[in-house]
Amino acid sequence: MVNLGDEFPNFKVNTTIGTIQFHEWLGDSWGILFSHPADFTPVCTTELARVANLMPEFEKRNVKVIALSCDSVESHSKWIEDIKSYGGHVADKFPYPIIADEGRDLAVQLGMLDPDERDKDGLPLTCRAVFVISPTKRLKLSILYPATTGRNFAEILRAIDSLQLTENKKVATPADWQSGGDCMVLPTLKEEEAASLFPKGISVKPLPSGKSYLRVTPQP
Ligand code: BEZ
């Protein structure tokens, strides 16, 4: 199990592009690792195709993408043909690697097993985990979905925008924020410091408590 802020494990794994050592593969990029219960399953196929189609969005944000499923590289390579066909990019080289976690070693290490979903041999499958890793190899975000709920990758891109912004600027992003939208000044920031950091201005929302903690500023 990896907690937010922890160094993400530097595992060595077989993938559809050969053996990789995770940190070296990541280099100076951000990374997203997303897991799947099994190959040749319907929801997973839609998810992998969606991510393949969103690759320009991940690249724009300097994010390397890697998927994981508990089957062999040989099985993944056959499945990729279905994913490409479903996603409508048949002629293209598949744009990101898929980890072959046949022994479920990574699934156990990263706390990704879903006890409610089992394969034909009764072994638990991996849930739909999402891990976003920073260039410093720290875990910045993790989300777990059950096998029966496909992910919304537009939301994951939105969350990456927030992570990348708040890494450098002393703001937090409010509910349903989209890149370019107003942000919240960090509650820990003193008034004088906030005024100098956010020259575009800060508006304090009046609240029944009389406390001035809801400070809004244009995205820095
Ligand atoms: C799917 O990808 O469709 C799926 C996989 C395992 C359990 C339920 C759904």
Residues whose N, C-alpha, C, O or C-beta is under 5 A from the ligand:
A	BS01	BEZ	P37 T41 P42 V43 C44 E117 A147 T148
